[in-house]
Amino acid sequence: MTAPLLLDTEYPDELHRIPVDDLREHEVCGSCWCKPRREHHTCAEHGLHFLWYHRALDGRDFYADGRIPLQ
């Protein structure tokens, strides 16, 4: 399931992709406990945005980006 994009609680030009049904609740901000990574994205409709990718406590992002192969 693809995680929805959520607006930052403090900065409306920043979006967050937070894992669905993670083991711990995430905060929709850059200072979340999971230490999300921030990337620049250009959207034709809205211009430049910052997108925060939150890390899942259960480690599913390691499989998603290929750091750990599925067996």
Summary of the structure (lengths in Angstrom):
residues: 71
radius of gyration: 12.9
end to end distance: 19.7
largest distance: 40.5
contacts: 158
relative contact order: 0.23
helix: 7%
strand: 30%
